[in-house]
């Protein structure tokens, strides 16, 4: 059963470029069509889409279609917000049938926010939320391109275990790519630490 209570998840994070002692607030919320300008900041950036299955969005109309057709009906797709401004997205896609004990984590962040701990914090928040909201879930997994060390570090810092390399696992921009498989189990110690 899916819940929209994720918007209640917030955490403070001191970003290194802040001049005062105030912490920025990281939160999740559902995406809305009114977020399209913010959405284009990361979905329209070639640096962001480089390791993603989707191509860079070239128009607001394409972005609005994606939000309406994919993000809004998705069972767990959230905007990552800094002080209520969307700066990326995070999602958990459920598996079905005999694999329903697993979910796949995906996330993307506007490039100007890279290297500030935001993605790591968002992954930790999502992991703690999803194991509560979906109590049937035993395993949260994420696949990362072998050539994307930044995203691999995010998962490692968030407590995910690196399980190995799966060769020629998926097509990226039409070319077969190797990926690194990461997982976090509902019984892993850091899951209860996040809560």
N, C-alpha and C positions, 0 to 999 in steps of 0.2 A: 504494500500500500504506500503510495507516494504522498509526501507532505510538502507543503510550501513553507514550513517553519524555518527553513534555512535562512530566511531573511533576518531571523533573530540572532544569527551567529555573527558576532562582531569581535574583533580583536584589535588592540592598539599596536602600532608598529612605528618606531622612530625611524624615519627615512634619513639617510646620511646627508642629504642635501638641505635638510631643514635648518634654518638659522636659529630658531627658538627651541625651547624644550618640549613643545607640544608634540604629541604622538599623532600620527595619521591613523585613521580608523579603517580597517579592512572589514568589509562585509560582503555578503552575497544577497542577491535578489533576482527575481525573474526578469528576463529581458522583455522589453516592450518595443513596439515599432517606433516610438519616440526616441529610442536610443540609437537610431541609425547613424547619426553623425559620429558619435563616440565609437560605435561598432566599426565604422570605416577606418578609424585610426589604426586598428590592428589587422582587420581583414583586408584592408587595402594596401598593406605594407609587404613588399616582396621579401624583406628580411624575416618577417614573421611566418609567412606561408612557405618558406623554403623547405621545411621539414614536415609540412602538413599535407594531408591527402587532397585538400581543396586548392584551387588556383586563387591567386590574388583577385579580390573583387574590384571591378573597374567602375561600377556605378552604384549609386544609392538604391536604384531599383532592384538590382541583383541582391544587395544586402537586405533590403526590406523583404524580398521573397524568401531569403534564407531564414530570417528571423521568424516570419509568419509560417513557413512550411516545415522548418526543421527545429528551430530553437523553442518556440512556444509549445508545440505539441510533444516535445521530448519529455520523457518521464523525470529526468533530473539534469537540467541545463540551467546554469546560473551565470549572471554577470558577476565578475569580481570587481568590487567597487572600492575606491579610495575616497574617503570622505563623501560618500554617496555618488561619486562619478565613476561610471563603468570604465575599466581600463583593460579588461580581458574577460574571458569566459572559462568556466570549468564545468565538466559534465561527467556523469557516470552512466554508462550504457549497460542495461541489464542483458544477461544471457538468458536463454529460455530452455525449457524442458529439463533434461538431466543436468544441464549446466547452469541452472538458475541460482546456484550457490555462488556464482562469480559475477563480477561487474568489471567493466573496463573504464578506467579513468582517462580523461583527456583534458588538456588545458592549453590556453594560449593567452599571452599577455602582450600588450603594446610594447614595442621595443624600447621606448624611452623609459620604461619601468623595469627593465632587465637589471639584474645584479643588485637589487635592493632588498631581497628577501621576501618579496611579495608573493611570488609563485610558491615558494616553499611553505609560507604561512597558509596560503590558500589551499594547498594540497593537504596539509595537516587538518585544517578546518573541515574540508570536504570528507576526509577519511573518518573523522570523528562523527560527523553528521550522518553519513550514509550507513554506517554500521548500526546506528540507532534507528534511523528511519526505515531501513530495510533489514529487519532482524534475521531474515533468512540468508542474508549474505555472509559467506564465510571468507571470501577472497576478493580483494580488490587488486586488479592488475593494470599495468600500464606498459605500452610498447613504445620504445624510443629508437629513432634512427641511430645506428652506430656512430655516425658522423656528427651527432648533436650532444657534445659533452655537457653543455649547460643544462639541458633538460635532464640528463642522467644525474647530475649533481643535485638538482632540485629533489628528485625522488630519493636519492640516498640520504640527503639531509632531513627529509621528511620521514625517514625510518623504513622506507621500502627496501626489500632485499633484491639484489641483482641475482637473477636465476641463470642467466646465460644468453648466448647469442643464437637467434634463430635465423638461419641463412635463407636469403631470398624469400623472406616471409610475406612481403606485400609489395605492391606496385606504388611507386612514388613518381608522379609526373610521367607515367608510362614505363618506368624502368624498375626491375626487381631490386629490392633493397634488403640488406640485413638489418635486423633490429635487436635491441637488447630488451629482454623480458624482465620486468620488475613486479614484485607482489608485496602485498601487506595482508596479513590474515587478521580476522576479528579477534583472535586469541593472542596476537603479538602484544608484548608489553607496552610498546609505545602507543597503541590504540587507546588503552585506558588512560595513559598519560595525557593524551590530547584532550580528553573529556573533562 
